[in-house]
Structures are given as C-alpha cells and as structure tokens.
Amino acid sequence: MFNLKENGTSVKTELTAGLTTFLTMVYIVIVNPVILSDAGVPFNQVFTATIIATVIGTLWMALAANYPIAIAPGMGLNAYFAYSVVGNQTNISYQVAFSAVFVAGLIFVLLSLTPFRKKLIEAIPDNLKYGITSGIGLFIAFIGLRLTHIIVAHPTNLVALGDLRAPSALLALIGLAITLILMVLNVNGALFIGMIATGIIAYFTGQLDFKEGFVSTPSLPQGIMINPLHAIGDVFQYGLFAVVFSFLLVTIFDTTGTMIGVAQQAGLMKGKSMPRARQALLADSIATTVGAIFGTSPTSAYIESSSGVAAGGRTGLTALTVAILFVLSAFFGPLVSAVSGLSAITAPALIIVGSLMMGSIAKISWNELDEAFPAFLVIISMPLTSSIATGIALGFISYPILKIVKGKWKQVHPLVYLFAVLFFYQLAFLQH
C-alpha cells in the first residue's frame, strides 16, 4: 500500500520517522489552544478540535497521497484568527470567525481540484511570498515575547523591555535557552523536550500544578461550533470577504511551499512536478473545512515533517504513525491544559518558530527597491498592526504601484492587480 521497497525504506524506519515528526510538532496541541483561548474559544474545545483536524488531514496525506507530511493548524493563521479577526473586531464572535474559516476551506477544496491554484501561486511575486512568511514569523515571535512580559507596553514608545527578573519572564528565558541548546545540538523533538524541561522547572518552583490530574476522556464542550449551512450566510452578513481571502491566501502559500520543500528533501519530486499533488493539496483543505466545524483555525502542511524525512521517512506510513500518536494524545487534556496555563512554557516555541520563519527574509531582492519595499511593508506592518491581513494588503497594494512607476507594469500578473484593488477596498471601506 505504501510502496516501501520502491521508496527505499522499511516499516521500522517509517515508524521511527513518524515518532520523530510527532515529537517535533506535538507542541501545537498546547500552543494552538493557548492562542485561540485569547479569542474566547474554550481551551478543551480547541484542544480536541486541533487533534481532530490534525488526524483527518494527516490521514488523508498518508492514505490518499502517500507522503510523509503531517497536517495541523498553522502557526500564524491561529494568531490572525485570535488577534485580528476576533480581537480587533468586537462585532465578530469566534463562532462567526469559524464560519469564515469554513468557507475558506470550501474554496480551498475547490481550488485544489482545479489548475487555478497553481496559476494563483505562480501569479504572486516571489518577494511578496518571502515577505509574508517572514512577517508572520516576526509577528509570532512578538506574541511570545509579549505573553511572557519580556516585552511590555510603553506609554511613549509603545513597547519596552519588561522586568526580566519577574517569574514569568525569567522562566521563559530559561526555557528559551534550553530549547535553543537542544536545537543547536540537533536533538529530535527539541521544541517539545524544551517545553517538558521548562514545565519541570515551573513545577518545582511552584508556578505549575496539576490539580485536575493528567488523563481524561476527550470532549468538545460546545459540540459542533458552526452550522455549515449557515456559514456562507455569516460571511455575507458580516462582510468577511477579506478575512476569507486572507485565510485562503496565506494557507495556499504556506502549505504549497512546505509540501514542495519536504518532497524535495525526501527526493520525491519528479523534476519540477510533484506526483499526486492534487491528493496532497486536498489534505489541508479538507482538514481546514472539518476543523472549522469543531473549532480550530486553518490547517497547513508542517515544516516539522522535514525532521521525519531526515530520519528516513519516505511514505505515508510515516504520516499514519503521526496521526495515530495524535489520537493517543487526545487523552491527556488535563495535562496539556495545566501546561498551557503558564505562557512561559509555550512562549519559547513561539519565539523559535518565528525565528525559523524569518529565514525567508534572506531571499528577498533587497537591491531592487520596487521588489524590496512591498516585502518590507508586509514584514514591518504585521507585528506593528497585529494583523497579518493588513500586512498582506499593504504589500499587494504597493507592489503594482511601484512597478507602474518604474514602467514595469507588464511584469505584474493581472491577478495581482485584482488583489490590489480588493485589498485597497478592504482597507478604505471595510472594518479591519
């Protein structure tokens, strides 16, 4: 079924690779509920929904596409959901926001079934893609620093350095140091192990307790979060077209780039094409749609899958192993809830994931101002406006303007002009 011999692997190797990938990405069952709970979504709801979306997407990837790539709620997209869509718009409840995620997932499914998705990706300038990835990374790192009060509000300069001797800040810095040391030493599961080490320190210093125990039956306190039949109506009623578009845009770039990168690392690419690409691209779109129904933000292919590939994973058996391990993790809700209640434990993962995403900034053509400045706008505006959508919008508006001024308007794809008009309308006339 998985063609192990044809791919030069074995059951033992695939199982080991699956465990490796799981350890490097299991932090999401802690971090995702922490972020979405800031939007008011019950922790246990997000915890279970995160696992449901992860298992569905990863199983699809394993059984339909036969790739060693895991799917889970995306970092950055969850922050956009919590702090921009819900946090900055008081008339938008998280239930309505999940309707936008659901609709984005449906459109994503349709795009994955057509050649349009490929055309859309090719239309977006590379430098804007790099800027979006880098900007999200900077935003995520800023959130980690803010949650632990390493960075605090300042009446004049907006932000300032917090009290590093405070228990939360000190614990976060220690956890960050431990995790970085593990990553520099190439320890598999460094993010997860770093959380465990930080949690142990927190327990013995009295900052962490386990009053609710460690194990419980998985639950969805609010049941199904949205009625799929009403979701499209919610999008029209609240004018969430820009939100849907932002979810769609970021997910398309993030997932496709990750899949191609991991497939290249595993030696599974055939020239510039990716075999079974349609089946693979459907994995995250289906997971996003289902995940929204139960209560989590959009999913994406996880770059942490590269750790499993490095351990020898080449087939869907690696992904199947990851899915099974996530099912088992669903029974440890109380333990995860206790750990997530202390932001200093999860903040180092946010900061480090942010730094890894910032790597794309090196690929930007900084010597060409008409290419560099739109990317710069994307990067700088995401953390400063607490909005991923605003960063994307400013980049898409400024890019064609500078190209027109320089006489290079023919180099800009018609879709980019369309996006620029849509984003301008959003910023000028819609709430954001």
C-alpha positions in Angstrom: 0.0 0.0 0.0 2.8 2.4 0.9 5.3 1.0 -1.6 8.0 0.8 1.0 10.5 -1.1 -1.2 10.1 1.2 -4.2 10.8 4.2 -1.9 13.9 2.5 -0.3 12.5 2.4 3.2 11.2 -0.1 5.8 8.5 -0.4 8.4 10.9 0.3 11.3 12.3 3.4 9.6 8.9 4.8 8.8 7.7 4.2 12.4 10.8 6.0 13.7 10.3 8.8 11.3 6.7 9.2 12.4 7.6 9.4 16.0 10.3 12.0 15.2 7.8 14.2 13.3 5.3 13.8 16.1 7.7 14.9 18.8 8.7 18.0 16.8 5.2 19.2 16.1 3.1 18.0 19.2 3.7 21.4 20.7 0.7 22.6 18.6 -1.8 20.8 20.9 -0.6 23.2 23.6 0.2 26.3 21.7 -2.9 26.4 19.5 -5.4 26.2 22.4 -3.4 28.9 24.2 -3.6 31.3 21.2 -7.3 30.7 20.3 -8.4 30.9 24.0 -7.3 34.5 23.8 -10.2 34.9 21.4 -12.6 33.3 23.9 -12.7 29.8 22.5 -12.9 27.2 25.3 -9.5 25.5 25.8 -10.8 22.0 25.8 -12.8 22.7 22.6 -9.7 23.9 20.7 -7.6 21.0 22.2 -9.9 18.4 20.8 -10.6 20.2 17.5 -6.8 20.6 16.9 -6.4 16.9 17.2 -9.4 16.1 15.0 -8.2 18.4 12.2 -4.6 17.1 12.5 -5.7 13.5 12.4 -8.0 14.0 9.4 -5.5 16.0 7.4 -2.6 13.7 8.2 -4.6 10.5 7.5 -5.6 11.9 4.1 -2.0 12.7 3.3 -1.0 9.2 4.4 -3.7 7.1 2.7 -4.6 9.2 -0.4 -1.3 10.9 -1.3 1.3 8.5 0.4 3.6 11.4 1.5 5.5 11.6 4.9 3.9 15.0 5.5 1.8 15.9 8.6 -1.1 18.4 8.6 -2.1 20.5 11.6 -3.5 24.0 12.5 -1.0 26.5 11.2 1.1 28.9 13.3 0.4 32.5 12.2 -3.1 31.6 11.0 -4.2 30.9 14.6 -2.7 34.3 15.6 -4.5 36.0 12.8 -7.8 34.4 13.9 -7.4 35.3 17.6 -5.8 38.8 17.5 -7.0 40.2 14.2 -10.3 38.7 13.1 -11.8 38.3 16.6 -9.6 40.5 18.8 -9.8 43.7 16.7 -13.4 43.4 15.6 -15.7 43.4 18.6 -18.8 42.6 16.5 -17.2 39.4 15.2 -17.6 36.4 17.6 -15.3 33.4 17.3 -18.3 31.4 16.1 -18.7 33.8 13.1 -15.0 33.7 12.5 -15.1 29.9 12.3 -17.7 30.4 9.5 -15.1 32.4 7.6 -12.6 29.6 8.1 -15.1 27.0 6.9 -15.9 29.0 3.7 -12.2 29.5 3.1 -11.7 25.7 3.4 -14.5 25.0 0.9 -13.0 27.4 -1.6 -9.6 25.8 -0.9 -11.0 22.4 -1.7 -12.4 23.6 -5.0 -9.1 25.3 -5.9 -7.2 22.1 -5.1 -9.4 20.3 -7.6 -8.6 22.8 -10.4 -5.5 24.2 -12.1 -6.4 27.7 -10.7 -4.5 27.1 -7.5 -1.3 26.5 -9.4 -1.9 29.7 -11.5 -2.7 31.7 -8.4 0.6 30.7 -6.7 2.6 31.5 -9.9 1.0 34.9 -10.1 2.2 36.1 -6.7 5.7 37.7 -6.9 8.3 35.6 -5.0 9.5 38.6 -2.9 5.9 39.1 -1.6 5.8 35.4 -0.7 9.1 35.7 1.2 7.8 38.8 2.9 4.6 37.1 4.1 6.4 34.2 5.6 8.9 36.5 7.3 6.3 38.9 8.6 4.3 36.1 10.1 7.4 34.8 11.8 8.1 38.2 13.3 4.5 38.5 14.5 4.6 35.1 16.2 7.9 35.8 17.9 6.4 39.2 19.1 3.4 37.4 20.6 5.7 35.0 22.5 7.7 37.9 23.9 4.5 39.8 24.9 2.7 36.9 26.5 5.6 36.4 29.0 6.0 40.2 29.6 9.6 40.2 28.2 8.2 42.9 26.1 5.6 45.2 27.7 3.5 48.3 26.7 5.1 51.7 27.0 3.1 55.0 27.0 5.6 56.8 24.7 7.4 54.2 22.6 4.5 51.7 22.5 6.8 48.8 23.6 9.7 48.4 26.1 11.7 45.8 27.8 9.9 44.2 30.7 11.1 43.1 34.1 13.4 40.2 33.3 13.5 39.2 37.0 9.8 38.6 37.0 9.0 34.8 37.4 7.2 34.5 34.0 9.9 36.3 32.0 12.7 34.5 33.8 11.1 31.1 33.3 10.6 31.9 29.6 14.2 32.9 29.1 15.4 29.8 30.8 13.1 27.7 28.6 14.3 29.5 25.5 17.9 28.9 26.4 17.3 25.1 27.0 15.3 24.7 23.7 17.9 26.6 21.7 20.7 24.5 23.0 18.7 21.3 22.1 18.1 22.6 18.6 21.7 23.6 18.0 22.7 20.1 19.1 20.1 18.8 16.5 18.1 16.9 19.1 14.9 15.5 17.6 11.8 16.9 19.3 13.8 19.9 20.7 10.7 22.1 20.9 8.7 19.5 22.8 11.6 18.5 25.1 12.2 22.1 25.8 8.6 22.5 27.0 8.9 19.5 29.2 12.1 20.8 30.8 10.6 24.2 31.3 7.5 22.6 32.8 9.6 20.6 35.3 11.3 23.8 36.4 8.0 25.5 36.7 6.6 22.7 38.8 9.5 22.7 41.3 9.4 26.5 41.6 5.6 26.4 42.4 4.5 28.0 39.1 2.8 24.9 37.8 0.4 22.4 39.4 -1.8 19.5 38.2 -4.9 19.8 40.3 -7.1 18.3 37.5 -4.9 15.3 37.1 -3.3 14.1 33.9 -5.7 12.0 31.9 -9.3 12.4 30.8 -11.8 11.4 28.1 -11.6 13.8 25.1 -14.5 16.2 24.9 -16.0 19.1 22.8 -17.6 21.3 25.5 -19.6 23.3 22.9 -20.1 20.4 20.4 -20.1 21.5 16.7 -19.1 25.2 16.6 -20.8 26.2 13.4 -23.7 25.0 11.2 -22.1 24.5 7.7 -25.4 25.5 6.1 -25.3 28.9 7.8 -21.5 29.6 7.4 -21.8 31.2 3.9 -24.6 33.5 5.2 -22.4 34.6 8.1 -19.7 35.6 5.7 -22.1 37.8 3.7 -23.8 39.2 6.8 -20.6 40.4 8.5 -18.7 41.2 5.3 -15.9 38.8 6.0 -14.7 38.5 2.4 -11.3 40.0 3.2 -10.9 37.6 6.1 -11.8 34.6 3.9 -9.4 35.8 1.3 -6.6 36.3 3.8 -7.0 32.8 5.3 -7.1 31.4 1.7 -4.0 33.3 0.5 -1.7 32.6 3.5 -2.8 28.9 3.6 -2.1 28.4 -0.1 1.4 29.8 0.0 2.3 28.2 3.3 1.1 24.7 2.5 2.3 24.5 -1.1 5.7 25.8 -0.2 6.1 23.4 2.7 4.9 20.4 0.7 7.3 21.1 -2.2 10.2 21.7 0.2 9.6 18.5 2.2 9.1 16.5 -1.1 12.4 17.8 -2.5 14.2 16.9 0.7 12.8 13.4 0.5 13.7 13.0 -3.1 10.1 12.5 -4.2 9.9 15.3 -6.8 9.9 14.4 -10.4 11.7 17.3 -12.0 9.6 20.4 -11.1 6.4 18.4 -10.6 5.1 16.8 -7.5 3.4 13.4 -8.1 -0.1 13.0 -6.6 0.0 16.8 -6.0 -3.8 17.0 -6.2 -4.3 14.4 -3.5 -1.7 16.1 -1.3 -3.2 19.5 -1.7 -6.6 18.3 -0.7 -5.3 17.1 2.7 -5.0 20.6 4.3 -8.1 22.0 2.6 -10.3 19.1 3.9 -8.7 19.4 7.3 -9.4 23.2 7.4 -13.0 22.7 6.5 -13.6 19.9 9.1 -11.5 21.7 11.7 -13.6 24.8 11.5 -16.8 22.9 12.2 -15.3 21.6 15.5 -13.5 24.8 16.5 -9.9 25.4 15.2 -8.2 27.8 12.8 -7.0 26.7 9.3 -4.6 23.9 8.9 -1.3 23.7 6.9 1.4 21.3 6.0 4.0 21.3 8.7 7.6 22.1 8.0 8.5 19.9 11.1 7.7 17.0 8.7 11.3 17.5 7.5 12.6 16.1 10.7 10.8 12.8 10.0 12.2 12.8 6.4 15.7 13.4 7.9 15.1 10.3 10.0 14.3 8.3 6.8 10.6 8.8 6.3 9.6 8.4 2.6 6.0 7.3 2.6 2.5 7.7 4.0 3.3 5.2 6.8 5.3 8.0 8.5 2.2 10.2 8.3 -0.1 7.4 9.5 2.2 7.0 12.6 1.9 10.7 13.3 -1.9 10.5 13.1 -2.1 7.6 15.5 0.1 9.3 18.0 -2.1 12.4 17.9 -5.1 10.2 18.6 -3.4 8.9 21.8 -2.5 12.5 22.8 -6.2 13.4 23.0 -6.5 11.5 26.3 -4.0 13.9 28.0 -6.2 17.0 28.0 -5.8 18.0 31.7 -2.0 17.7 31.5 -2.0 19.9 28.4 -4.4 22.4 30.0 -2.2 22.8 33.1 0.9 23.3 31.0 -0.7 25.8 28.6 -2.0 27.9 31.5 1.6 29.1 32.0 2.6 31.1 28.9 6.3 30.9 29.8 6.3 27.2 28.8 4.9 27.7 25.4 6.4 31.1 24.5 9.9 29.7 23.6 8.3 27.6 20.9 6.5 30.7 19.5 9.7 32.7 19.5 11.8 29.9 17.9 9.2 29.0 15.2 9.1 32.8 14.5 12.8 32.9 14.0 12.8 29.9 11.7 10.1 31.5 9.5 12.2 34.7 9.4 14.7 32.8 7.3 12.8 33.7 4.2 13.9 37.3 4.6 17.3 36.4 3.2 15.7 35.5 -0.2 14.2 39.0 -0.8 15.9 41.1 -3.5 16.9 44.0 -1.3 18.8 45.7 -4.1 15.7 46.3 -6.1 13.5 48.8 -4.3 10.4 48.1 -6.3 10.6 44.4 -5.1 12.0 45.0 -1.6 9.8 47.8 -0.3 6.5 46.0 -0.7 8.0 43.0 1.1 9.3 45.3 3.8 5.8 46.8 4.3 4.5 43.3 4.7 7.1 42.3 7.3 7.0 45.5 9.4 3.2 46.0 9.4 2.2 42.6 10.6 3.6 42.9 14.1 3.0 46.6 14.4 -0.7 46.4 13.4 -1.2 43.0 15.0 -2.8 42.0 11.6 -1.5 39.5 9.1 -4.2 40.6 6.6 -3.1 44.2 6.8 0.5 43.3 6.1 -0.5 41.3 3.1 -2.8 44.1 1.9 -0.2 46.8 2.1 2.3 44.6 0.1 -0.2 43.8 -2.6 -1.2 47.5 -3.0 2.3 48.9 -3.1 3.8 46.3 -5.4 1.9 47.1 -8.6 2.1 50.9 -7.9 5.9 50.8 -7.8 6.0 48.6 -10.9 3.8 51.0 -12.8 6.0 54.0 -11.8 9.1 52.1 -12.9 7.5 51.2 -16.3 7.4 47.5 -15.5 3.6 47.2 -15.3 3.6 44.4 -17.9 5.6 42.2 -15.5 2.8 42.3 -13.0 0.2 39.4 -13.3 -3.4 40.5 -13.8 -4.4 38.7 -10.7 -2.0 40.9 -8.6 -3.8 44.0 -9.9 -7.1 42.4 -8.9 -5.8 41.6 -5.5 -4.5 45.1 -5.1 -8.0 46.6 -5.9 -9.7 44.2 -3.5 -7.2 44.9 -0.7 -7.5 48.7 -1.2 -11.3 48.4 -1.0 -10.9 46.4 2.2 -8.6 49.0 3.9 -10.5 52.0 2.7 -14.1 50.9 3.2 -14.3 47.8 5.4 -13.5 47.3 9.1 -10.0 45.9 9.7 
